[in-house]
Amino acid sequence: MDKLMSASLNSWLRFKHLQLLVNLEQSRNMHAAARQMNLSQPAASKMLRDLETYFGFLIFERQPRAMVTTDLGKVVVRHAERLLNDVQRLVDDVQVLREGGYGHLVIGAIPAAAPEILPAAIAALKERRPRLSVSIDEQSSDRLLLALECKRLDLVIGRLTHVSQHNLFDFEPLLEEPLRVVARREHPLATVDGVTLDGLSGWPWILHPLASPMRGIFEEALADEGIPSPVNTIETTSTQSILQLLLASDMLAILPRSVLHRPLASGQYVTLSITVGKPLDYYGIITLKHEPLSPATAELIVELRQQVQLATIR
């Protein structure tokens, strides 16, 4: 097998090749992928065969009802998506600049960072860059890191979810987050002392998805005491949805302390007299390794560091 060379790939590969790979990964159907690109199915099939011949392996396995990405194909498709997202960001940034704007900053943030640290840092940045366009995507860390890897985000304020991710991302810790069990003020357990984890497992819960660090700590605490996982659950990463569901029911939830400052101050919620598991690991600033930061991203990171210093003083 001939050795792949970047110079050869640069002269041969076209953006339409990348788009076909991404469309096939999403649709798993050659006809649908070809239609999205205004190509005939034979033309799209030939393009895929050319790609597989060039790389020397199957990118998609042809099954009776679907095109399934092979293990090596997943690597190629992931890079294709990153390259296409780079192109889209180039188009977006240039268009904003042509229209008199000052660029676009796309931030991913876990709920713990969204209520206080991040808004204050963005507000300070906007004072200096009032025409900078800023978008915030609030999700769990695992979902945000996938988006960052594909270059749909400029940076993430969150947590690494696996030790191997240090190979992909740079991580700068910011704050540690204690977890609290929260309920509405009229909840039957609101005034009960000596609440135990075993006594809570039978109540309905609102929880983050299983892949999230917060859910992992909760499940680990249950396992340590031999308590089965709750069966009456709702899963969501939306803090607002969690708070609304708590008000409307006798459900319980696990939330970081920083998210609860304003809800507790409103008098509508209480935290129960129990500590569940260890504190969440430090969340921090996550960026792609070996990728240059835009000026706006670098400035936001400086502001985040300053906000953390103010938070620790308070």
N, C-alpha and C positions, 0 to 999 in steps of 0.2 A: 504494500500500500504506500502510495506516495505521501510524503510529509506535507501537511498543510502549511501554507505560507501566507502571511497576512497580505503581502504585496499582491499575490495572485488573487486572493479573495477580494481585495479592494477593487481590482480591475474587472472582476467577473460578476460579483454579487450586485443585485439591484434591489431597490426598496420594494418593488413588487414581489420579490421573493420573500422578503420579511413579512409583508402583509399577508401573503398566502399562508405562511406558517401560523401566524397568529389567528387568522380566520378559521383555519382548520382545527386548531387547538380549541377554539371556542365553540364551533358548530359541530365538529366531529363528522362532517359530511362534505364531500367534495363538491356536490352540486350546489349546496348553499354557499360554500366558500367562494366558488367561481362566480356565482350570481352577485355576491357582494362586491366583486371586483370588476363586474361587467365583462367577464371572460366566459368563453365556452368551457364546458367541462373537460373536453379533450385537451384544450390549451392549458388549463390548470393542472390536469394530471401530468402532462408532459413537463411542466415547470417543476412539479414535485419530484418527478423522476430525475430531472437534471440536477436538482439539489442533492438528492440521495446519491447519485452517481459521483458528484463532486466530493461530498463528504466521505463517501465510502461505506455508508451504513443506512439502514432504514430509519427514517425519521418518524413515520407513522406505520403502524401495523394495519393492514387492510382486513377488517372483520366483516361478516355479512351485513351487519346493521350499523357499523360505525367505524370511523378512523380513530385508532387509539395510539396516543403518543408513546413511543418506545422510551426506555430510560435515557439513551443517548439523545434521542429526539427532544426530550424535555430540556436538556441543556441548551440545545440550539434554539428552541422556541423561547426560552427565557431570555436569551441574549437578543433575539429578534424583537421581543416586546420592549426591552430596554432601549434598543436603538430607535425604534419607532416613537417611543415616548420622548426621547431626546429630540427627535425631529419636530414633534408636536410642540414641545417647549420652545424650541427655536422659533417656530412660526408664531406662537403666542407672544413671546417676548418681543420679537421684532414688530409685530402688529401693534402691540401696546405702545412701543416707543415711537412708531410712525404716527400714532394718534395723539402724541403728546404726553403719554403716561410715563411711568418710571419703573416698569417691570412688574413681575408677579411672583409672590412668595407663597408656596403651598406647604402648609405645616400639618403634620399628623400629631395628635395628642391623645394620651389616655385621659379618662375622666378626672383622675387625681390632679393632673397638671392644669386642666382647663379652667377651674374656678378662680384661681388666684395668680399663680406664678406667671402663666403664659399671657393672660390678658394684660397684666401690668407691663410686661416686657413689650408686647405689641403696641400698647398705647404710647410707651416711650419712643419706640421706633417710628411710629406714625407722626410723632411731633417733628421729627427730623426729615421724614420722607412722607409728607402728606398725600402724595399722589401714587404711592406704592400700593398696588393691589395685593390684598392678603386673603388667602382662603385657609380655613381650618377644617380638618377632617378628624372628628372625635370617634375613636374606635378602641378596641383592645389591642395590646401590643403585637400579638401575633399577626393580626390583619394589617396593621400599619407597617410592620417590617416587610411584609410581602410587597406592599405598595412602594416602599422606599427602595427595595431591591430592584423593582421594575422602573424606577425613576419617575414614578407618579407623584412623589413628594420630594421636597428639598431637604427636610430633616424631620425627625420624629422626637417627641418628648415622651419617652416610655421606658420599657424595660426589655433587655434581651431575654428571650424565652428559652434559649438552648446554648450550651457552652460553645458549640461550634460556630455560633454567629459572630464571635470575635474575629473570625477570618473574613467576614463580609463587611462588618461595620466597626466604626470607632464609637466608643461609649465614654461619656463624661458624666459621672454621677452628680446628682443635684440634691435630692432629699429622700429620706426614708419615710415610709408611710404606715403608721399603725392602722389596723382595721377595727371597725366597730360593728356590732349588730344593732340595727336601727329598726324602729317600728313607729306607728302613729301614736300620738300621746294617749289615746283612749284604748290602746291595745291591752288585753287582759294581763300581759306580762310586764306592763310598763312600771308597775309599782312593786313587783315581786323581787325580793332579795334572794341571793343564792341560786340564781338560775344556772342550770347545768346544760352542757352541750347535748347530753342524752335527752334532756327534757325539751330541747328545741327541735330535735330532728323530726318530730311528728307534725310540726307546724308547716304550713305552706311557705315556700321560699321564692324570692326573686334573685336569681344568680347570674353571674357572667358565664359565658360558654366554657365548656370543659377545658379548652386549650389556653384559657387566660391564666396569668399568674395568680390573680385573686381567687379564682375558683380552685386552683391547685392547692393553695394554702388551706382553704376550707375543707377540701376533700382529704387532705393529709391529716388535718386535725381530727376529722371523723375516724379515719382509719387507725390512728394512733390509739384511740379509745375503743376501737371495735364497734363503732356505731355505723349502721348502714346509711348510705346516702339518702337524702329526702326523695320521695317519689312524686310529691305534689310541687312541681316547680314551674317557673316561667324563666326563660333565658333571654337576656337582653344586655347590651352594653350601654344603653341610653340612661344616663342618670336622671333625666327629667321623667322618663317613663317609669323608672323605679320609684321615684318619689310620689308620682301620681297614683301608682298602684298601691303603695303603702297607705296613702290616705283613704283609699276606697275599700280597704280590706284589712284582715288580720294577718296579712303576710309579713314575713321578716326578710331583711336583706343585709348583706355585708357590704360596707362601703368604706373607703379611706376617710380618715379624719378630716382632711382638708376639704373634701366635698361637702361635709356636714356643717361647716361653720354657719352658713346662712340658714339652712333648713332648721337647725336647732334654735337659732336666734329667733325664728318666726314663732316658736312655741307650738308648732304642729307635730313635731317629732321628738322622740327620745332615744337614747342609746341604752341598751340593757346592761345589767351589771355582770358582764362576762367578757372575758378576753378569748378570742378564737384564734388559735394558731400564733405563729410568729408574725412580726411586722412584715409587710411587703418589702422586698429588696429595694434598694435605692432606685428610683427612676432617674433618668438623665437624658442628656442630649445624644441622639444617635444619628450619625451620618454615614454615608457610604465611604468605605476605605478607598484611598487613592483617587478620590474625586475632588476637584477644586470646588470651594464654596463660592457662591455668588456674594457680592458685597452686602446685599440685604440679609442673606443668611448669616454671614459673619457678624454683622451688627446685631442681629437678634440674639445670637449666642452670647455676646457681651452683655446685653440687657438681661438675659436670663440669669447669668452669673450674679449680676448686681441684685436682682430680685431675691435670689436665694440668700444672699448675705443679709438683706433686710428681713427676710422671714426668720432666719436663725436668731437675729437680734431680738425680734418680737417674741 
